[in-house]
């Protein structure tokens, strides 16, 4: 990607607005977390509790990064699920409150859903 004022004395690389790093080295998600309101719910699947994070609005690659962060922070297993509404994160166990707090700490407008 060409920088600003490419080929002049004022040449600068294009940087990320959030982290300030050059765009090539930026690890920020493509979507601003403050604009996403994921719903975190719990449900039983095959007799065991699962925590579901839906309405993410993220690509599969960015959802994988978020999944890894949540699995590491909470210490549980999980995976991605495809739905007609997009990608959802499925974590093993009832961790709804911990997931909501973790997402809020990262800047998401997460809300607990269901009972």
N, C-alpha and C positions, 0 to 999 in steps of 0.2 A: 504494500500500500504506500503510495506517495505521501510525503509529509506536506505540511503547510509551507507555502512559499518555496516549493521545490525548485532547486537550482539557483537560488538567490542567497545572499548573505544572511537572510533572516530565516533560513530553512530550519524547521523544527519537526520532530516526529509527531504523528497524531497520537494523542493520549486519551485514556479513558476518563470520563467525567467523574466517576466515583472514586477510583483508586489512584489516579494520576500516573499510572504506569503506561508505557507504550502499548498500543492496541495489540500488538503481536504477543506481548508478555502478560496481558491482562487475563485474570482468571474469574472475573466477575460474571454472573449470569447475564444472558442477553436481555432479560426482562428485569426491570427494577422491582425488587421484592416489595416495596411499599405500595405497588399497584395491584398486588395479588392478595386475594382473601381466601386462602384454602380452608376447607371444612374438615375437621378431624373428628371421626366417629369411630365407635367400636361396634363390632358385630361378631357373632359366632359363625364360624365356618368349620364344618366337620366336628362339631362339639367343642371347639377351642376358641378362645377369644383372640381377635385380631384387631389391630388399630389401622384404620384406613384414612389416608390423607388424600382427599379429592379436590376437584376444582382448582388444580394447580395452574393450568395455563402455561406449562413449561414444555419444552421439547424433551424428547426421550433422553438425550445426552445430559441436559441440565437436571432432569429428574434423577438420573443415576448418581450425579454428584451429591444432590440433596439426600438421596437414599443412603449413600455411604456415610454421610455425616450423621444422620439420625441413627443408623445402626451402631456406629461407633460410640456416639454419645450415650445411648440408652443401653447398649450391650445386649442386643437382641438380633435375631435374624429377620430377614424380610426380602421383598422383591418388588418388581413393578408389575402392575396389571393394566391391560388395555381395556378401555371402555369406549362406548360411542361418544362420550363427552371428552375424551382425552386420556392421558396417562394418570394413573393413581398409584400411590405408594402403599404397600401392604406390609405391616410390621407384625411379627408374632408377639402375642400377648396383649394385655390391656395396659397401654402406656399413653392413653389419650391426653391426660393432663401434662405429662412430661413433654410430649411432642408439641403441644400448644405452647408451652413456655419456651421450648427450644426455638420454634419457628418465630415467635415474637422477638426473641433475643437477636435473631438474624434479620429482623426488619419486616417480616411478613405480618399481615393483618389476620392472623389465624384465629379461628373460633371453634370452640367445641360444639359438636352437633349431636343430637340424639340424647338419650337418657343416661 
